[in-house]
């Protein structure tokens, strides 16, 4: 998947009004198109086979075949599609079952559209990085899966910086016990030294890393950075 590819979505939702609102909203998110609509799980399974969507937006409470049975059937038949659950079902058993069967996100009704937007954009970024990268370091996986133990990420980034690379660097720095230079960070993550320096300087201003200027020998002092968390 590249930045130019469009993610095709199948909506499985029995409420026509919710279906239409979600369709219009998802179609307005860059990089997504609604390929088909289904009013229940049985119809949804048939359309997955016909349309082959990248992503299914799935409700739980539906006639004929509910969302739990639908997702279980998707996995049983090994249909290659991902699933985001959007439902009013908030009980522990349902949430656990949907997550166990591979739902990549779970959004409760009533919801704010911004919550769905964030979910879609996170999914798109994940698919792009998964396609672009043949082998992964632990830091790259941590950044993609957001399992890095860092504090809440900053809400706004300066122009030219992106959240994925920021999380990747934060995950790496969080693992280090000794200060690292921009060159060492760049070599470890496979990015340019000047790029690593920009992110590290930004993180230093945010208080996420501490600058450690090291003197010694002949030449200019070396700026090294150590995580503050």
C-alpha positions as CSV (number, residue, x, y, z in Angstrom):
1,X,0.0,0.0,0.0
2,X,1.3,3.5,-0.9
3,X,0.1,6.9,0.0
4,X,-1.8,7.0,-3.3
5,X,-3.8,3.8,-2.7
6,X,-7.4,4.1,-1.6
7,X,-8.6,2.0,1.3
8,X,-11.9,0.4,0.3
9,X,-14.5,0.1,3.1
10,X,-17.5,-2.1,3.6
11,X,-20.1,-0.7,6.1
12,X,-22.2,-3.4,7.9
13,X,-24.9,-1.5,9.8
14,X,-28.6,-2.2,10.0
15,X,-29.8,1.4,10.8
16,X,-30.2,3.2,7.4
17,X,-29.7,6.7,9.0
18,X,-26.5,5.7,10.8
19,X,-25.4,3.9,7.6
20,X,-25.8,7.0,5.5
21,X,-24.1,9.3,8.0
22,X,-21.1,7.0,8.3
23,X,-20.9,6.6,4.6
24,X,-20.8,10.3,4.0
25,X,-18.2,10.9,6.7
26,X,-15.9,8.0,5.8
27,X,-16.0,9.1,2.1
28,X,-14.8,12.5,3.2
29,X,-11.7,11.2,4.9
30,X,-8.7,11.3,2.6
31,X,-7.6,7.9,1.4
32,X,-10.9,6.1,2.0
33,X,-13.9,5.2,-0.1
34,X,-17.0,3.2,0.8
35,X,-17.1,0.3,-1.6
36,X,-20.4,-1.2,-0.4
37,X,-23.1,-1.2,2.2
38,X,-24.8,-4.1,4.1
39,X,-27.7,-4.2,6.4
40,X,-26.8,-7.4,8.3
41,X,-24.0,-9.9,8.8
42,X,-25.2,-12.4,6.2
43,X,-25.3,-9.8,3.5
44,X,-22.0,-8.5,4.8
45,X,-20.2,-11.8,4.4
46,X,-21.4,-12.1,0.8
47,X,-20.2,-8.6,0.0
48,X,-16.8,-9.2,1.5
49,X,-16.3,-12.1,-0.9
50,X,-17.6,-10.0,-3.9
51,X,-16.1,-6.6,-3.1
52,X,-13.0,-7.7,-1.2
53,X,-12.8,-4.6,1.0
54,X,-9.6,-3.6,2.9
55,X,-11.6,-2.7,6.0
56,X,-15.0,-3.5,7.4
57,X,-16.9,-1.1,9.7
58,X,-19.1,-3.5,11.7
59,X,-22.0,-3.0,14.1
60,X,-22.8,-5.7,16.7
61,X,-26.6,-5.5,17.1
62,X,-28.1,-6.6,13.8
63,X,-30.7,-9.1,12.5
64,X,-30.0,-12.5,10.9
65,X,-26.3,-12.5,11.9
66,X,-25.0,-10.2,14.6
67,X,-21.6,-8.6,14.6
68,X,-20.0,-11.2,16.9
69,X,-21.0,-14.1,14.6
70,X,-20.1,-12.0,11.5
71,X,-16.6,-11.4,12.7
72,X,-16.2,-15.0,13.8
73,X,-17.3,-16.1,10.3
74,X,-14.8,-13.7,8.7
75,X,-12.0,-15.3,10.6
76,X,-13.3,-18.9,10.1
77,X,-13.4,-18.4,6.4
78,X,-10.0,-16.6,6.5
79,X,-11.4,-13.6,4.6
80,X,-8.6,-11.0,4.2
81,X,-10.1,-7.9,5.7
82,X,-9.6,-5.8,8.8
83,X,-12.4,-4.7,11.1
84,X,-13.3,-1.7,13.2
85,X,-16.3,-2.2,15.4
86,X,-18.8,0.7,15.8
87,X,-21.6,-0.3,18.2
88,X,-23.6,0.5,21.3
89,X,-22.5,-2.8,22.9
90,X,-20.4,-1.9,25.9
91,X,-20.5,-5.1,27.9
92,X,-17.2,-6.8,28.8
93,X,-18.0,-10.1,27.1
94,X,-18.8,-8.5,23.7
95,X,-15.8,-6.3,23.7
96,X,-13.5,-9.2,24.7
97,X,-15.0,-11.4,21.9
98,X,-14.6,-8.8,19.2
99,X,-11.0,-8.0,20.2
100,X,-10.1,-11.7,20.5
101,X,-11.4,-12.1,16.9
102,X,-9.1,-9.4,15.6
103,X,-11.0,-6.1,15.7
104,X,-8.4,-3.4,15.2
105,X,-10.5,-0.8,17.1
106,X,-13.7,-0.6,19.1
107,X,-15.8,2.6,19.0
108,X,-18.9,3.0,21.2
109,X,-22.1,4.7,20.1
110,X,-22.9,7.5,20.5
111,X,-19.6,8.6,19.2
112,X,-17.9,11.8,17.9
113,X,-16.9,11.8,14.3
114,X,-13.4,12.9,15.2
115,X,-13.0,9.6,17.1
116,X,-13.7,7.6,13.8
117,X,-11.4,10.0,11.9
118,X,-8.5,9.3,14.2
119,X,-9.2,5.5,14.0
120,X,-9.2,5.6,10.2
121,X,-6.1,7.8,9.9
122,X,-4.2,5.5,12.4
123,X,-5.3,2.5,10.4
124,X,-4.2,4.0,7.1
125,X,-0.8,4.9,8.6
126,X,-0.3,1.4,10.0
127,X,-1.1,-0.2,6.6
128,X,1.3,2.1,4.8
129,X,4.1,1.4,7.2
130,X,3.4,-2.3,7.2
131,X,3.6,-2.4,3.4
132,X,6.7,-0.1,3.1
133,X,8.8,-2.0,5.6
134,X,10.2,-5.5,4.9
135,X,11.9,-6.1,8.2
136,X,11.2,-4.4,11.5
137,X,13.3,-3.4,14.5
138,X,11.6,-3.5,17.9
139,X,11.4,0.3,17.9
140,X,9.6,0.3,14.5
141,X,7.1,-2.2,15.8
142,X,6.6,-0.3,19.1
143,X,6.0,2.9,17.1
144,X,3.5,1.2,14.8
145,X,1.6,-0.6,17.6
146,X,2.0,2.4,20.0
147,X,3.5,0.1,22.7
148,X,6.4,2.2,23.8
149,X,5.5,3.2,27.3
150,X,5.9,6.9,26.6
151,X,3.8,9.7,27.9
152,X,1.0,11.2,25.9
153,X,2.4,12.3,22.5
154,X,2.4,16.0,21.7
155,X,-0.7,17.2,20.0
156,X,0.8,19.4,17.3
157,X,4.1,19.0,15.4
158,X,6.1,21.6,13.6
159,X,5.9,21.5,9.8
160,X,8.1,18.7,8.4
161,X,7.8,16.4,11.4
162,X,5.4,13.4,11.5
163,X,4.0,11.5,14.4
164,X,5.2,8.0,13.3
165,X,8.9,9.0,13.2
166,X,8.5,10.9,16.4
167,X,7.0,7.8,18.2
168,X,9.8,5.6,16.6
169,X,12.5,7.9,18.1
170,X,10.7,8.2,21.4
171,X,10.4,4.4,21.6
172,X,14.1,4.0,20.9
173,X,15.2,6.7,23.4
174,X,13.0,5.2,26.1
175,X,15.1,2.0,25.8
176,X,18.5,3.6,26.1
177,X,20.4,3.8,29.4
178,X,23.1,6.0,28.1
179,X,23.0,9.3,26.2
180,X,22.9,9.0,22.4
181,X,24.0,11.4,19.7
182,X,21.9,12.3,16.7
183,X,24.2,10.2,14.6
184,X,23.8,7.2,16.8
185,X,20.0,7.5,16.8
186,X,20.0,8.0,13.0
187,X,22.2,4.9,12.5
188,X,20.0,2.8,14.8
189,X,16.8,3.7,13.1
190,X,18.0,4.1,9.5
191,X,17.2,7.8,9.1
192,X,19.3,10.8,8.2
193,X,21.4,12.4,10.9
194,X,19.9,15.8,10.2
195,X,16.4,14.3,10.6
196,X,17.3,12.7,13.9
197,X,18.7,16.0,15.1
198,X,15.5,17.9,14.3
199,X,13.3,15.4,16.2
200,X,15.7,15.3,19.1
201,X,15.9,19.1,19.3
202,X,12.1,19.1,19.3
203,X,11.8,16.5,22.0
204,X,14.3,18.4,24.1
205,X,12.1,21.6,23.9
206,X,9.1,19.4,24.9
207,X,11.0,18.1,27.9
208,X,10.9,14.5,26.6
209,X,14.7,14.2,26.3
210,X,17.5,16.0,28.1
211,X,20.6,17.5,26.3
212,X,23.9,16.2,27.6
213,X,26.8,18.1,26.0
214,X,29.9,16.0,26.2
215,X,33.4,17.5,26.0
216,X,36.7,15.7,25.5
217,X,39.5,15.3,23.0
218,X,40.0,17.5,20.1
219,X,37.2,19.1,18.2
220,X,33.7,20.3,18.9
221,X,31.7,19.0,21.8
222,X,29.1,16.3,21.0
223,X,25.4,16.8,21.8
224,X,24.0,13.7,23.3
225,X,20.4,13.1,24.4
226,X,18.8,11.0,27.2
227,X,15.1,10.3,27.8
228,X,13.6,12.1,30.8
229,X,11.0,9.3,31.4
